[in-house]
Amino acid sequence: MKSYQIVKPDTRQTRQMLEAFPRAAELEPALQTALVTAWVSVLASSTFERIVDVPFSYGSGTSLVDHTNDVTEAGLALMSVAAERWGWQVNRQTLLAVLLLHDLDKPLLMEMREGNDLQTPVAARIPHGVLGALLLAELGLGEAIVAAVATHATNAPVRGPDPEIMILHYADLFAADSALLKTARLPFFRRCG
């Protein structure tokens, strides 16, 4: 049995996801529909009632919505620098999609029990990024988006050469470290080896 089911979002769910992720309004219609469907599907397949209740990381105190929006803003800023100063050719729609969808599987990998955010059984079997990528492939999203989501985690064995993946990497770690600095956990920039 799959860890998720594809759910067709209703009007209320669509509105909630677009409110949670305001930059999704900048996506072309088909990509926006896929994004909303993806987030509604993982939320419905998880133990969380509302997207704003999903934590970014175990014990972080930061919501996944806030982290995703922080990553999105940081990524768009990096895209501007890369394009203006270095002449990078970045597909803005692809970048926006990967920034908004990179942590799609987190509601499936965590659950709240007695006030604690804990790992789900599937999290012990499937690495972060993979379930989200499978769902996105099932929804028909392109390989560039699927690959970026599948391989963005810091422990991924490989990452592609696309500029969107590099921008996601740095935006994600920057936003993650911002959240981790508020906890007793070691931020990524201080981890060696």
C-alpha positions in Angstrom: 0.0 0.0 0.0 1.3 3.5 -0.8 2.0 6.0 1.9 -0.2 8.6 0.1 -3.3 8.9 -2.0 -3.9 11.5 -4.7 -6.8 13.7 -3.6 -8.6 16.1 -5.8 -8.7 19.4 -3.9 -12.0 21.2 -3.3 -12.4 25.0 -3.4 -11.7 25.4 0.3 -8.6 23.3 0.2 -7.3 25.1 -2.8 -7.8 28.5 -1.1 -6.0 27.2 2.1 -3.0 26.1 0.1 -2.8 29.2 -1.9 -3.0 31.3 1.3 -0.3 29.1 3.0 2.0 29.4 0.0 1.4 32.9 -1.5 4.1 32.6 -4.2 2.1 29.7 -5.7 -0.1 32.3 -7.3 2.8 33.1 -9.6 2.9 29.6 -11.1 1.3 28.9 -14.5 -2.1 27.3 -14.0 -1.2 23.6 -14.6 1.7 23.8 -12.3 -0.3 25.7 -9.6 -3.0 23.0 -9.8 -0.4 20.2 -9.4 1.1 22.0 -6.4 -2.2 22.4 -4.7 -3.1 18.8 -5.5 0.2 17.6 -4.1 0.0 19.5 -0.8 -3.7 18.5 -0.3 -2.8 14.9 -1.0 0.0 14.6 1.5 -1.9 16.5 4.1 -4.9 14.2 3.7 -2.6 11.1 3.8 -0.9 12.3 7.0 -1.9 12.6 10.7 -2.0 16.4 10.5 -5.3 18.3 10.3 -3.9 21.6 8.9 -0.9 22.4 6.9 0.1 25.1 9.4 0.4 22.4 12.1 3.2 20.5 10.3 6.6 21.2 11.8 9.6 22.0 9.6 11.8 19.5 11.5 11.7 17.5 14.7 11.5 19.8 17.6 12.3 22.9 15.6 9.4 25.1 16.7 9.1 26.4 13.1 6.3 25.4 10.8 6.8 23.7 7.5 4.8 26.5 5.9 7.1 29.2 7.3 10.2 27.2 6.3 8.9 26.7 2.8 8.0 30.3 2.4 11.4 31.3 3.7 13.1 28.9 1.3 11.1 30.4 -1.5 12.0 34.0 -0.8 15.7 33.1 -0.3 15.7 31.1 -3.5 14.2 33.9 -5.5 16.7 36.4 -4.1 19.5 33.9 -5.1 18.1 33.6 -8.5 18.2 37.4 -9.0 21.9 37.5 -8.0 22.8 34.5 -10.1 21.1 35.9 -13.2 22.2 39.5 -12.8 25.8 39.0 -11.7 26.8 35.7 -13.2 24.5 35.4 -16.2 22.8 32.2 -15.1 19.8 31.1 -17.1 17.3 30.0 -14.5 13.8 28.7 -15.3 11.7 30.8 -12.8 8.7 28.5 -13.0 10.8 25.4 -12.4 12.6 27.1 -9.6 9.5 28.4 -7.9 8.0 24.9 -8.1 11.0 23.2 -6.5 11.2 25.8 -3.8 7.5 25.4 -2.9 7.5 21.6 -3.2 10.9 20.5 -1.9 9.6 19.3 1.5 6.3 17.9 0.2 6.8 14.6 1.9 7.5 15.9 5.4 3.8 15.5 6.5 4.2 11.8 5.6 7.5 11.4 7.5 6.4 13.0 10.8 3.4 12.7 13.1 2.3 14.4 16.3 1.8 12.1 19.3 1.2 13.5 22.8 2.6 16.9 21.8 5.8 15.4 20.3 6.7 15.3 16.6 7.9 11.8 15.8 9.2 9.9 12.8 6.6 7.7 11.0 7.3 4.1 10.1 7.7 5.1 6.4 10.5 7.6 7.4 12.6 4.7 8.4 12.3 3.1 5.0 12.2 5.9 2.5 14.6 8.9 2.5 13.3 12.4 2.7 12.5 13.7 -0.8 11.7 10.4 -2.4 8.0 10.2 -1.5 7.4 13.7 -2.6 9.1 13.1 -5.9 7.1 9.9 -6.5 3.9 11.8 -5.9 5.0 14.6 -8.2 5.9 12.1 -10.9 2.5 10.5 -10.6 0.9 14.0 -11.1 2.9 14.3 -14.3 5.4 17.0 -13.3 8.6 17.1 -15.3 11.9 15.4 -14.5 13.7 18.6 -13.5 11.2 19.2 -10.7 10.9 15.6 -9.7 14.7 15.2 -9.6 15.2 18.4 -7.6 12.7 17.2 -4.9 14.1 13.7 -4.9 17.7 14.7 -4.4 17.6 17.9 -2.4 18.2 16.4 1.1 21.7 16.9 2.5 22.2 13.1 2.7 21.1 12.5 -0.9 23.7 10.4 -2.8 23.6 12.6 -5.9 22.4 16.0 -7.1 21.8 17.2 -10.6 23.7 20.0 -12.4 20.7 22.3 -12.9 21.0 25.8 -11.5 17.6 25.4 -9.9 18.9 22.5 -7.8 21.9 24.6 -6.6 19.7 27.5 -5.7 17.3 25.2 -3.8 20.2 23.7 -1.9 21.5 27.0 -0.5 18.1 28.5 0.1 17.0 25.4 1.9 20.0 25.3 4.2 19.9 29.0 4.8 16.3 28.9 5.9 16.9 25.6 7.9 19.8 27.1 9.8 17.7 30.2 10.6 15.2 27.8 12.3 17.8 25.6 13.9 19.6 28.6 15.5 16.5 29.0 17.7 17.0 25.5 19.0 19.7 23.5 20.8 20.4 21.6 17.5 23.5 22.2 15.5 22.9 24.3 12.3 24.1 22.9 9.0 26.8 25.5 8.5 28.5 24.3 11.7 28.5 20.6 10.7 31.8 19.4 9.3 32.5 16.1 7.5 
